Amino acid sequence: MQHPARLVATVRAPLGPASANALEILHWPGRRLLIQHTDDEVAVVDLGEEGEARQEFRFPAPWPRLFGRVTVSPAGDIAVFSGVHGVRAVDRGGDVLWEIPHGCWATATCAWTRAPFSEYADDPRHHHADCGSAAFSADGKLVWAHVRQYSDNRADEEWLVVNAADGVVLGRAKTMTVGSGSLHFPHPSAEYMGLTVGEGDDDSPVLWGHWDGTTLAVERLEGEIFQAVSPSGRHFLCTDPGQWALYLHEAAGGTELRQLDAREAVPPVPGDDMARWDYEGAYPYEEGAVVSTEGYAEVPRHWLVNPESMSVRGMVTYPLPVAGSPRSAGAGMWHTVAKDTASVHLWCLADEG
């Protein structure tokens, strides 16, 4: 069965794709921001309820994009940069609001841990450093940050819950990871956050955090990669490094409820032994997740999955060619990045829009 998608909006990249990171949509209930990061600045486009570009603003970048990741608050007033040596919050004028120093992501014996960026900018090891990440909670009051610390040349990675207003660390937990990179996935409630840590092997985990205002509790899901949270926040969807199955988890406690094996659910394309789920996916409806196989192909296949039964409802069809995997854009929408990376398309199901 086919499920037609309706084009909600197409938004052009605010910066040239040749000199910028890939377009990214951050979203929380009632809020969508398109961000793009160059070596010098971060451009942010406020997307309205219908996905239309409304307002654009920018943040000066404290260091080039090679040296870390960036996220932006739901209100669009603060950018948080996860760098090689620290997590730094700045306002739109570039003024530093707070900073949390941490161990170097490049090396345990770093001579520049608390030095200005200019002193280690030309060091080759810092050019190829691992990195953490950060994300704002849905209410904008918390920043969750994945950082690395060192003690006696031993690396210990931590997950921090930080007061977004002043940078005070409210809670922390060891992640027991050795990550080369990470990605956060906000929950509609400020209490929860998902974190995928890439360790370069099949045991790379998903961490599911719960902050009750006093204590940070973390559930560890071995060998999984986070995809998306449902609009209600009751469930979240993962796959695995081998791309064998989709896994539906309950947000309260992180318990796995059901799974969907790709081999049994989707026929392979000619020449492949089996279909494999892509690492990225979207969860725009309680009864419908949009996931893909062959995201690398000229014509990827996108599928509508019913999470309640963990079954494939059919293929999603588009009125124009799409590239890559579907990506989350909040309740009722998902997005794809154009093949030339110069724009994003926002979609909904034609019978839901």
C-alpha positions as CSV (number, residue, x, y, z in Angstrom):
1,M,0.0,0.0,0.0
2,Q,1.3,3.5,-0.9
3,H,1.0,6.5,1.4
4,P,1.4,9.9,-0.5
5,A,3.3,12.6,1.2
6,R,2.4,16.3,0.9
7,L,5.0,19.0,0.6
8,V,4.5,21.4,3.5
9,A,7.4,23.8,2.7
10,T,10.8,24.1,1.1
11,V,13.3,26.2,3.0
12,R,16.5,27.4,1.4
13,A,19.8,27.1,3.3
14,P,20.7,30.5,4.9
15,L,24.4,29.9,4.2
16,G,26.3,28.4,1.3
17,P,26.4,24.6,1.6
18,A,30.0,24.5,0.3
19,S,31.3,26.2,3.4
20,A,28.8,25.0,6.0
21,N,27.7,21.9,7.9
22,A,24.6,20.0,6.8
23,L,21.3,21.6,7.5
24,E,19.7,20.5,10.8
25,I,16.2,21.0,12.2
26,L,15.9,21.3,16.0
27,H,12.4,20.9,17.3
28,W,10.4,21.0,20.5
29,P,6.6,21.2,21.1
30,G,5.4,24.2,19.1
31,R,8.9,25.2,18.0
32,R,11.1,24.4,15.0
33,L,14.5,26.0,14.2
34,L,16.7,25.3,11.1
35,I,20.4,25.8,11.9
36,Q,23.5,25.8,9.8
37,H,27.1,26.1,11.1
38,T,30.1,27.6,9.3
39,D,33.5,28.3,10.6
40,D,32.5,31.9,11.5
41,E,28.9,31.8,12.5
42,V,25.7,29.9,13.1
43,A,22.6,30.9,11.1
44,V,19.2,30.1,12.6
45,V,15.9,30.3,10.8
46,D,12.7,30.3,12.9
47,L,10.2,28.0,11.2
48,G,6.5,28.6,12.0
49,E,3.9,26.0,12.7
50,E,3.5,25.4,9.0
51,G,7.3,25.1,8.4
52,E,7.6,28.5,6.7
53,A,10.7,30.6,7.3
54,R,9.8,33.5,9.5
55,Q,12.8,35.1,11.1
56,E,16.6,34.6,10.7
57,F,19.3,35.5,13.2
58,R,22.9,34.5,13.7
59,F,25.5,33.8,16.4
60,P,29.3,34.4,16.0
61,A,31.1,31.1,16.4
62,P,33.9,30.9,19.0
63,W,35.9,28.4,17.0
64,P,35.6,26.7,13.5
65,R,33.0,23.9,12.9
66,L,35.9,21.3,12.8
67,F,36.3,21.8,16.5
68,G,32.9,20.7,17.8
69,R,29.1,20.9,17.5
70,V,26.5,23.5,18.3
71,T,22.9,23.7,19.5
72,V,20.4,26.5,20.0
73,S,17.8,27.2,22.7
74,P,14.1,26.9,21.8
75,A,13.7,30.7,22.3
76,G,16.6,31.2,19.9
77,D,18.5,33.5,22.3
78,I,21.4,31.2,23.3
79,A,23.7,29.0,21.3
80,V,25.7,26.3,23.1
81,F,29.0,25.1,21.5
82,S,30.4,21.7,22.5
83,G,34.1,22.2,21.9
84,V,37.3,20.2,22.3
85,H,38.0,21.7,25.7
86,G,34.6,23.0,27.0
87,V,31.0,23.7,26.6
88,R,30.3,27.4,26.0
89,A,27.0,29.3,25.9
90,V,26.9,32.6,24.0
91,D,24.2,35.2,23.2
92,R,23.5,36.5,19.7
93,G,26.2,39.1,20.1
94,G,28.8,36.4,20.9
95,D,29.2,37.4,24.6
96,V,30.0,34.4,26.7
97,L,27.2,33.7,29.2
98,W,28.9,30.7,30.9
99,E,31.5,28.0,30.1
100,I,32.1,24.5,31.6
101,P,35.7,23.4,31.0
102,H,36.3,19.7,30.5
103,G,39.0,17.3,29.5
104,C,40.4,17.4,26.0
105,W,38.6,15.3,23.4
106,A,41.8,15.1,21.4
107,T,44.4,13.8,23.9
108,A,44.8,13.0,27.6
109,T,48.1,14.9,27.8
110,C,46.9,18.2,26.3
111,A,49.0,21.3,27.1
112,W,46.2,23.7,26.1
113,T,43.2,22.5,28.1
114,R,42.4,25.9,29.5
115,A,44.2,28.0,26.8
116,P,42.4,30.2,24.3
117,F,41.5,28.5,21.0
118,S,44.2,30.4,19.1
119,E,46.9,28.5,21.0
120,Y,45.8,25.0,19.8
121,A,44.2,26.0,16.5
122,D,47.1,24.7,14.5
123,D,47.7,21.4,16.4
124,P,46.9,18.5,14.1
125,R,45.6,16.3,16.9
126,H,42.9,18.9,17.7
127,H,41.8,18.9,14.0
128,H,40.8,15.2,14.3
129,A,39.5,15.2,17.8
130,D,36.5,13.2,19.0
131,C,33.6,15.3,20.2
132,G,30.7,15.5,22.6
133,S,27.4,17.3,22.1
134,A,24.7,19.2,23.9
135,A,20.9,19.9,23.7
136,F,18.3,22.0,25.4
137,S,15.3,20.6,27.2
138,A,11.9,21.3,25.8
139,D,11.3,24.2,28.2
140,G,14.7,25.7,27.5
141,K,15.7,25.7,31.2
142,L,18.2,22.8,31.0
143,V,21.2,21.9,28.9
144,W,22.2,18.3,28.7
145,A,25.9,17.9,27.7
146,H,28.1,14.9,27.0
147,V,31.7,15.7,28.0
148,R,35.0,13.9,28.7
149,Q,37.1,14.2,31.8
150,Y,40.6,12.8,32.6
151,S,42.0,11.4,35.9
152,D,45.5,9.9,35.9
153,N,45.3,9.8,32.1
154,R,42.2,7.7,32.3
155,A,39.2,9.0,30.3
156,D,35.8,9.1,32.0
157,E,32.9,10.5,29.9
158,E,30.0,12.2,31.7
159,W,26.5,13.3,31.0
160,L,25.7,16.6,32.6
161,V,22.4,18.4,33.4
162,V,23.1,22.1,33.4
163,N,21.1,25.2,34.4
164,A,20.8,27.0,31.1
165,A,20.6,30.4,32.7
166,D,24.0,30.3,34.6
167,G,25.9,27.1,33.7
168,V,25.6,25.5,37.1
169,V,25.9,21.7,36.9
170,L,22.8,20.3,38.5
171,G,23.4,16.6,38.0
172,R,26.0,14.3,36.4
173,A,26.4,10.6,35.6
174,K,29.3,8.6,34.1
175,T,28.4,7.2,30.7
176,M,30.9,4.4,30.7
177,T,31.6,5.1,27.1
178,V,34.6,5.9,24.9
179,G,32.9,7.9,22.2
180,S,34.1,9.3,19.0
181,G,31.0,11.5,18.8
182,S,27.4,11.8,20.1
183,L,24.0,13.1,19.3
184,H,21.2,14.3,21.7
185,F,17.5,13.7,21.1
186,P,15.2,16.0,23.2
187,H,11.9,14.7,24.7
188,P,8.7,16.7,24.8
189,S,9.1,16.8,28.5
190,A,12.1,18.5,30.1
191,E,12.5,15.4,32.3
192,Y,13.9,13.1,29.6
193,M,16.7,13.1,27.0
194,G,18.1,10.5,24.6
195,L,21.8,10.3,23.7
196,T,23.5,8.1,21.1
197,V,27.2,7.6,21.7
198,G,29.2,6.4,18.7
199,E,32.0,4.1,19.8
200,G,32.8,2.6,16.4
201,D,31.6,-0.9,17.1
202,D,28.4,-2.9,17.5
203,D,28.2,-2.2,21.2
204,S,27.8,1.6,20.8
205,P,25.0,2.5,23.2
206,V,21.9,4.6,23.6
207,L,21.6,6.4,26.9
208,W,18.1,7.3,28.1
209,G,18.3,10.0,30.9
210,H,15.7,11.0,33.4
211,W,16.1,14.2,35.5
212,D,13.6,14.5,38.4
213,G,14.9,17.8,39.6
214,T,17.4,16.2,42.0
215,T,18.8,13.0,40.5
216,L,20.0,12.0,37.0
217,A,19.1,8.4,36.3
218,V,20.4,6.8,33.1
219,E,19.2,3.6,31.4
220,R,21.8,2.1,29.0
221,L,20.6,0.3,25.8
222,E,23.5,-1.6,24.4
223,G,24.0,-1.8,20.7
224,E,21.3,0.7,19.6
225,I,21.2,4.0,17.8
226,F,18.5,6.5,18.6
227,Q,16.1,7.6,15.8
228,A,13.2,9.6,17.2
229,V,10.7,10.3,20.0
230,S,6.9,10.0,19.5
231,P,4.9,13.3,19.6
232,S,3.4,12.4,23.0
233,G,6.7,11.4,24.4
234,R,5.4,8.0,25.5
235,H,7.7,6.0,23.2
236,F,11.0,6.3,21.3
237,L,12.4,4.4,18.3
238,C,15.9,3.0,17.8
239,T,17.8,0.8,15.3
240,D,21.1,-1.0,15.8
241,P,24.6,-0.6,14.3
242,G,24.0,-3.6,12.0
243,Q,20.7,-2.1,10.8
244,W,18.9,-5.3,11.4
245,A,15.8,-4.2,13.3
246,L,13.8,-1.3,14.7
247,Y,13.2,-1.3,18.4
248,L,10.3,0.4,20.2
249,H,10.9,1.6,23.7
250,E,8.7,2.9,26.5
251,A,9.9,6.3,27.7
252,A,9.1,5.6,31.3
253,G,12.1,3.3,32.2
254,G,13.3,2.7,28.6
255,T,11.9,-0.8,28.4
256,E,11.9,-2.4,25.0
257,L,8.3,-3.2,23.9
258,R,8.6,-4.6,20.4
259,Q,10.9,-4.9,17.4
260,L,10.6,-5.1,13.7
261,D,13.2,-7.1,11.7
262,A,14.1,-5.7,8.3
263,R,14.5,-9.1,6.7
264,E,10.9,-10.0,7.5
265,A,9.3,-6.7,6.9
266,V,10.8,-5.3,3.7
267,P,11.8,-7.0,0.5
268,P,15.4,-6.4,-0.6
269,V,16.3,-4.5,-3.7
270,P,17.9,-6.5,-6.6
271,G,21.4,-7.4,-5.8
272,D,21.1,-7.1,-2.0
273,D,20.7,-10.1,0.3
274,M,18.3,-8.1,2.6
275,A,17.0,-4.6,3.3
276,R,18.5,-2.7,6.2
277,W,17.0,0.1,8.2
278,D,18.9,3.4,7.9
279,Y,20.3,5.1,11.0
280,E,18.0,8.1,10.8
281,G,14.2,8.2,11.0
282,A,11.2,10.3,12.1
283,Y,8.3,9.7,14.4
284,P,5.8,12.4,13.4
285,Y,2.6,10.5,14.4
286,E,1.7,8.3,17.3
287,E,0.5,5.7,14.8
288,G,3.1,6.4,12.2
289,A,6.9,6.5,12.0
290,V,8.7,7.2,8.7
291,V,11.9,5.2,8.3
292,S,14.0,4.2,5.3
293,T,16.1,1.6,3.6
294,E,18.8,2.3,1.0
295,G,19.2,5.9,2.1
296,Y,22.5,5.9,0.2
297,A,20.7,5.1,-3.1
298,E,19.7,7.4,-5.9
299,V,16.1,6.5,-5.1
300,P,15.8,5.6,-1.4
301,R,12.8,3.7,-0.1
302,H,10.8,5.4,2.7
303,W,8.3,3.3,4.7
304,L,5.4,4.1,7.0
305,V,5.6,1.9,10.1
306,N,2.9,1.5,12.7
307,P,4.8,1.5,16.0
308,E,1.9,0.1,18.0
309,S,2.0,-3.2,16.1
310,M,5.6,-2.7,14.7
311,S,4.4,-3.5,11.2
312,V,5.0,-1.8,7.8
313,R,1.9,0.0,6.6
314,G,3.4,0.6,3.2
315,M,5.7,2.8,1.2
316,V,5.7,6.6,1.4
317,T,5.5,8.2,-2.1
318,Y,6.6,11.8,-2.9
319,P,5.5,14.3,-5.6
320,L,9.2,15.1,-6.3
321,P,12.5,13.2,-5.9
322,V,13.9,12.9,-2.4
323,A,17.4,12.1,-1.2
324,G,18.6,10.4,1.9
325,S,16.7,9.3,5.0
326,P,13.7,11.0,6.5
327,R,14.6,13.1,9.6
328,S,12.6,14.3,12.5
329,A,10.9,17.7,12.4
330,G,8.5,17.4,15.3
331,A,4.8,16.4,15.6
332,G,3.1,16.0,12.3
333,M,6.1,16.5,10.1
334,W,9.4,15.1,8.9
335,H,12.0,16.5,6.6
336,T,14.5,15.5,3.9
337,V,17.6,17.4,2.8
338,A,17.8,18.2,-0.9
339,K,20.4,16.3,-2.8
340,D,22.4,19.5,-3.4
341,T,22.1,20.2,0.4
342,A,21.0,23.8,-0.4
343,S,17.4,23.3,1.0
344,V,15.2,21.2,3.1
345,H,11.8,19.9,2.3
346,L,9.2,19.5,5.1
347,W,6.5,16.8,4.7
348,C,3.4,15.4,6.2
349,L,1.1,12.5,5.1
350,A,-1.4,13.8,2.6
351,D,-4.3,12.2,4.5
352,E,-3.0,13.8,7.8
353,G,-2.3,17.3,6.5
